[in-house]
Amino acid sequence: MQAEHLLAKNSHVQPAKVNAEDLRQQIRDKYSEVALMPQKGFHFHTGSFLAIMLGYNATLLDGLPSGTVESFAGTGNPFSMGDLKPGEIVLDIGSGAGFDSLIAARQVAPDGRVIGVDMTDAMLEKAAEGARQMGLTNVEFFKGLAEKLPVENGSIDVVISNGVINLCPDKEAVMSEVYRVLKSGGRFQIADIVVQKEVPQSAKDNIDLWSG
Ligand SMILES: C[S@@+](CC[C@H](N)C(=O)[O-])C[C@H]1O[C@@H](n2cnc3c(N)ncnc32)[C@H](O)[C@@H]1O
């Protein structure tokens, strides 16, 4: 998707009435477990089984640290929309344990670089450890929110994201941030959850249904 097409408003959609900080804390707790106890078992799939199920070419997984792969928790495959090009600057929103960020860092090397942003410390630590294990020096991970990205205006060629925007109650804020950080003509390659029917307001307002 091109940056210029991101800001169409959908005025009849009511925001969820959940406390954003309470929701973020529930999500941090859940994804800290995915980072620290990936074998625990969750209401969603994780790891290499999930990656293959989502159509990642097995060659993309080659050489990734086992810790990175075991905490993968995406909902699709941002690379199915096209590989990244050497030299590109990439932002991974909600980078988790770094699965897509590390794949991206290899694709854009040697001159390109990747910035991963996530709000969960355990995920950030696991992602940085994965980069260290692979000897990648063109990827960095920062703590931050999708709704307030710690990234300069117009600095990114490609935004990728996998399974994160569905967890953000203020999706317009996320889209505005994506638009702000992308260069003109930049790309947005995301995988996320799309519903075909309108979600009832009562379900949107139930915090327990957001993070499972
Ligand atoms: C479903 S996991 C996906 C992680 C990674 N993209 C992957 O594919 O494995 C969601 C991640 O998004 C992060 N996250 C959720 N809401 C966020 C927000 N508002 N801002 C930043 N990170 C967020 C969580 O901490 C978690 O690491």
The ligand as an SDF file (V2000), in Angstrom:
LIG
                    3D

 27 29  0  0  0  0  0  0  0  0999 V2000
    1.0520  -10.7070   18.1450 C   0  0  0  0  0  0  0  0  0  0  0  0
    2.6190  -10.1230   18.7230 S   0  0  0  0  0  0  0  0  0  0  0  0
    3.4770  -10.0350   17.1860 C   0  0  0  0  0  0  0  0  0  0  0  0
    4.9530   -9.8210   17.3390 C   0  0  0  0  0  0  0  0  0  0  0  0
    5.7450   -9.8820   16.0420 C   0  0  0  0  0  0  0  0  0  0  0  0
    5.3030   -8.8920   15.0960 N   0  0  0  0  0  0  0  0  0  0  0  0
    5.6670  -11.2530   15.4170 C   0  0  0  0  0  0  0  0  0  0  0  0
    5.1650  -11.3520   14.2970 O   0  0  0  0  0  0  0  0  0  0  0  0
    6.0700  -12.2270   16.0810 O   0  0  0  0  0  0  0  0  0  0  0  0
    2.2180   -8.4540   19.0870 C   0  0  0  0  0  0  0  0  0  0  0  0
    3.3830   -7.5790   19.5450 C   0  0  0  0  0  0  0  0  0  0  0  0
    2.9700   -6.2220   19.4550 O   0  0  0  0  0  0  0  0  0  0  0  0
    3.3580   -5.5270   20.6180 C   0  0  0  0  0  0  0  0  0  0  0  0
    2.3780   -4.4480   20.7850 N   0  0  0  0  0  0  0  0  0  0  0  0
    1.0450   -4.5680   20.9880 C   0  0  0  0  0  0  0  0  0  0  0  0
    0.4640   -3.3710   21.0410 N   0  0  0  0  0  0  0  0  0  0  0  0
    1.4570   -2.4530   20.8660 C   0  0  0  0  0  0  0  0  0  0  0  0
    1.4800   -1.0340   20.8170 C   0  0  0  0  0  0  0  0  0  0  0  0
    0.3750   -0.3140   20.9640 N   0  0  0  0  0  0  0  0  0  0  0  0
    2.6640   -0.4240   20.6080 N   0  0  0  0  0  0  0  0  0  0  0  0
    3.8150   -1.1530   20.4730 C   0  0  0  0  0  0  0  0  0  0  0  0
    3.8570   -2.5000   20.5220 N   0  0  0  0  0  0  0  0  0  0  0  0
    2.6890   -3.1450   20.7040 C   0  0  0  0  0  0  0  0  0  0  0  0
    3.3590   -6.5570   21.7180 C   0  0  0  0  0  0  0  0  0  0  0  0
    4.2190   -6.1860   22.7610 O   0  0  0  0  0  0  0  0  0  0  0  0
    3.8320   -7.8040   20.9730 C   0  0  0  0  0  0  0  0  0  0  0  0
    5.2290   -7.9500   21.0080 O   0  0  0  0  0  0  0  0  0  0  0  0
  1  2  1  0
  2  3  1  0
  2 10  1  0
  3  4  1  0
  4  5  1  0
  5  6  1  0
  5  7  1  0
  7  8  2  0
  7  9  1  0
 10 11  1  0
 11 12  1  0
 11 26  1  0
 12 13  1  0
 13 14  1  0
 13 24  1  0
 14 15  1  0
 14 23  1  0
 15 16  2  0
 16 17  1  0
 17 18  1  0
 17 23  2  0
 18 19  1  0
 18 20  2  0
 20 21  1  0
 21 22  2  0
 22 23  1  0
 24 25  1  0
 24 26  1  0
 26 27  1  0
M  CHG  2   2   1   9  -1
M  END
$$$$
